[in-house]
Amino acid sequence: MTQTLTLSSLPLFPLASVLFPDGVLALRVFEVRYLDMVRKCHQTGAPFGVVSLTQGNEVRRAGAPDEQFHDVGTLAVIEQLASPQPGLITLVCKGTERFRITQRNHLVHGLWIASVSQLDRDLSIPIPEDLKKTATALTQVLHTLHARDALNPAAALPTAEQLDDCGWVANRWCELLPVPMELKQRLMELDNPLVRLELVGDVLERTGIAQ
């Protein structure tokens, strides 16, 4: 039996979005509670955790209630960091492993930290014939995005292996589709990447994107 990898004192970044494994996340950081955190993560190569808000705002406001967020999130590793002006950091991060929070603490200066257990990575499952159209349609969308902005890391062209992987294709569609954040969270939490892609395929058929 494999032992579950756990992390303690993982800094959290609650956002009004869902980060998927292998997804790209661009952030502008200006709150004091996050500036030191992202600098330390960058210096040490340590991840932070991205969690989806269920209540509250990304930016803390005086008198506002504490943020509330889902228990399942995704580790983010900083790939690019710049400080264009004092008090502002811009980041490009990549999603890696999913995790589940086992304990959370709100520090005095407003930063959330948590003990988490990492969830298993998606099994690599080839895309079945009846869902190939989801990969074909995704290829067309990503090529269009790449042509518009070849310098954007989120617009990088996929490999053949990625386009034949249920989890990878499902995750990229989840990022692109204009569906409610709660649905994206539920899809991200699914353990079975084939089921995730089947559900995405249903959305694509209903919207006429992949026929």
Disulfide bonds with the S-S distance in Angstrom:
none
